[in-house]
Each structure stands twice: as C-alpha cells, then as structure tokens.
Amino acid sequence: MTRQLTAIIEKEGDGYVALCPEVDVASQGGTVDEARANLKEALELFFETASPEEIKTRVHDEVYVTHVEVAVG
C-alpha cells in the first residue's frame, strides 16, 4: 500500500529541512533531493514502527498548502 503525503522543504543554513505536516515527521539534507529522500526514509520508518493507534492519532487527512498575503512593516 502507498500513500501520497506532503513534503515541505525549505533552506536552513547550509542545508535543507523537509517536513511532512500530515504526520509531523521531519528530516534534513545537504540538497533538496537529499532532504526529500531522507524524509521519505523517515516516513517509511515511522509507518513500519508506529502502532496502528499512534498512526491513527498522528495522521491528518486534510493538509492545505497555500499562500497568505500579509502587511509587513
């Protein structure tokens, strides 16, 4: 079974941080591709080791990624 999840990747210092908001799992890497691959590995490990109860409580089925315009300064 496979599941489509969200990966948010942003530059942080000399590397990149990757976050999956559906289960609140994060990883990092030196490049975008490395951060994405490391996140995928972390997610697979989470789903392999977490109990069904933990998965049920941590998985958010609805996550929306959008832009918000705000006044600054």
VOGU-3710 file (C-alpha; in Angstrom, 3 decimals, decimal comma):
1> mtrqltaiie> 0,000/0,000/0,000  1,205/3,502/-0,750  0,024/6,893/0,406  0,546/10,353/-1,101  1,934/12,764/1,522  3,047/16,394/1,525  6,719/17,374/1,728  7,573/20,976/2,591  11,253/21,690/2,029  12,977/24,910/2,968
11> kegdgyvalc> 16,537/26,177/3,070  18,019/26,374/6,531  21,638/27,405/6,947  23,827/25,369/4,604  21,215/22,651/4,075  17,530/21,920/3,721  14,843/20,812/6,163  11,965/18,634/4,950  8,685/18,340/6,839  5,650/16,151/6,320
21> pevdvasqgg> 2,779/18,000/8,048  0,351/15,059/7,817  2,309/13,125/10,466  4,680/15,812/11,791  7,824/13,961/10,682  10,896/15,923/9,613  14,351/15,252/8,218  17,163/17,179/6,593  19,822/17,007/3,917  22,520/18,953/2,150
31> tvdearanlk> 20,425/19,323/-1,009  16,715/19,422/-1,792  16,907/15,913/-3,261  18,774/14,585/-0,224  16,305/16,187/2,196  13,394/14,694/0,235  14,988/11,230/0,177  15,773/11,408/3,899  12,190/12,471/4,639  10,876/9,546/2,603
41> ealelffeta> 13,102/7,190/4,595  11,960/8,726/7,907  8,307/8,395/6,882  8,733/4,765/5,846  10,403/4,050/9,199  7,579/5,802/11,033  4,909/3,720/9,281  6,906/0,498/9,833  7,414/1,034/13,563  4,440/3,063/14,816
51> speeiktrvh> 1,480/1,255/16,318  -1,862/1,457/14,495  -3,133/3,641/17,354  -0,251/6,105/17,004  -0,717/6,279/13,241  -4,434/6,938/13,712  -3,798/9,810/16,135  -0,933/11,393/14,155  -2,179/11,225/10,561  -4,025/14,349/9,432
61> devyvthvev> -6,063/13,586/6,325  -6,536/17,213/5,306  -3,493/19,438/4,872  -3,622/22,576/2,755  -0,562/24,383/1,481  -1,330/27,880/0,244  -0,063/31,464/0,268  -1,309/34,210/2,550  -0,751/37,902/1,879  0,025/39,949/4,992
71> avg> 1,025/43,550/5,655  4,594/43,944/6,910  6,284/46,996/8,365
//
